[in-house]
Amino acid sequence: MTGMRIGIIGCGNISPAYLNYLQDSSIVKVTALADMLPEKAAERAKEYEIERVYTVEEMLQSPDIDIILNLTIPASHAAINIAALEHGKHVYAEKPLSISLEDAKHTLALAEAKQLRVGCAPDTFLGAGMETSRKAIQEGQIGRPIAATAFMMGEGPEGWHPNPEFFYAEGGGPMFDMGPYYLTALVNLLGPITRLSSSAASLIPERIVKTGPRAGTRIPVHTPTHFSGTLDFADGAIGTLVTSFDIPGGSTLPRIEIYGTEGSLLVPDPNYFDGVVKIRKYGSEEWSTVPPAFTGAANERGKGIEDMARAILEHREHRASGKLAYHVLEAMHAFIASSNEGRHIHLESAAALPLEAAFRSSVKAVLV
Ligand SMILES: NC(=O)c1ccc[n+]([C@@H]2O[C@H](COP(=O)([O-])OP(=O)(O)OC[C@H]3O[C@@H](n4cnc5c(N)ncnc54)[C@H](O)[C@@H]3O)[C@@H](O)[C@H]2O)c1
């Protein structure tokens, strides 16, 4: 086999981003679409000239699909992921991997038992902006990383998403929706998180849909909408992460900064694949641009599943892995548990996620 055949389940808002990127891939081909609302799948299939429109069951049963790309809403992620694996297919899901940790654990165990792959968004950390940042840290350009700050402060998605209910249901909110971008970026740059503490609140009880045919519809809020937390990384660095849907006035704070013994790094928005990386070395008056080590566009959603397909063919690990997504999910649950229980939460999955060898050696090199 030279390429892999992808069947997409879930043809809503985010599906065009994947279809745009994947239509140029030489490794994978999207050959079928399915949605619980068949007209949505049919509409996308027409738009992107996809050969087949299936029901979800037909997609799962089809012998012509190698990987299921699960672009359903978070509440459906686990069921579709598990069904795909049970039908002998690899699966790559939008974030979060699932809502509950139990479902995520079951998903990974099932994949292991069946020798199948699980991949999960976000894959923005594979983009040029984050890869350039990672390379700068690995090369020791800021010395030993000591601290990080990350801020995702916005007004909530009801201003642009026509069906924003899931953002305010369990498994949504600024942590489960946007946290994966920030936590995946931080783990990719600094290694696993060993423990964290947080405060979380939901001070605005209702939202109003502002766009599309349902504009004016009221949505009850069932999840915290503001989180502020402190993260301890395995190598000793301390991070601060704020995610919020409660900041309608906006903020001037940078998305992510990493502070090291030799300088500071300004990392681009982890919701995008590109972006300018800036560095200010100790003793310098100015921030300067880190020359991009990679090229790419702002939206390359699909890079992660493409890497997973290539990794399957090359018999190597893929980067946007289920293991990484599980660690991020455990961290997001810990943000809620820490606030509810008033204590630090230790993350069990940190041990399963070793630092990259290159990163370890760069840290050692700086320390000696
Ligand atoms: N919209 C964005 O900009 C964006 C960006 C990045 C990631 N995501 C993630 O992508 C996922 C989907 O988001 P979206 O904005 O496209 O949502 P959406 O509501 O626009 O689309 C989801 C689609 O999945 C279908 N669906 C839901 N449950 C299903 C099931 N059990 N079986 C078959 N079909 C099912 C729905 O009918 C719908 O067409 C979410 O996990 C979200 O976090 C969205």
The ligand as a Gaussian input file, in Angstrom:
#p B3LYP/6-31G(d) Opt

LIG

0 1
 N      -15.058000      24.938000      14.677000
 C      -13.786000      25.155000      14.842000
 O      -13.215000      26.203000      14.465000
 C      -12.916000      24.104000      15.457000
 C      -11.550000      24.310000      15.450000
 C      -10.732000      23.323000      15.938000
 C      -11.276000      22.174000      16.453000
 N      -12.626000      21.996000      16.497000
 C      -13.143000      20.745000      17.068000
 O      -13.738000      19.993000      16.027000
 C      -14.835000      19.233000      16.545000
 C      -16.066000      19.561000      15.744000
 O      -16.331000      20.946000      15.854000
 P      -17.238000      21.693000      14.794000
 O      -17.086000      23.127000      15.102000
 O      -16.975000      21.203000      13.412000
 O      -18.690000      21.199000      15.298000
 P      -20.044000      21.197000      14.449000
 O      -21.148000      21.081000      15.435000
 O      -20.041000      22.314000      13.477000
 O      -19.923000      19.813000      13.610000
 C      -19.953000      18.538000      14.203000
 C      -20.608000      17.562000      13.226000
 O      -20.564000      16.247000      13.786000
 C      -21.822000      15.618000      13.596000
 N      -21.976000      14.637000      14.674000
 C      -22.052000      14.843000      16.012000
 N      -22.143000      13.686000      16.679000
 C      -22.109000      12.714000      15.739000
 C      -22.164000      11.296000      15.789000
 N      -22.255000      10.638000      16.966000
 N      -22.100000      10.605000      14.638000
 C      -22.009000      11.246000      13.449000
 N      -21.955000      12.586000      13.324000
 C      -21.999000      13.312000      14.458000
 C      -22.831000      16.755000      13.653000
 O      -24.056000      16.419000      12.969000
 C      -22.072000      17.889000      12.962000
 O      -22.301000      17.912000      11.561000
 C      -14.937000      19.579000      18.020000
 O      -14.277000      18.612000      18.789000
 C      -14.207000      20.912000      18.125000
 O      -13.623000      21.095000      19.399000
 C      -13.456000      22.920000      15.983000

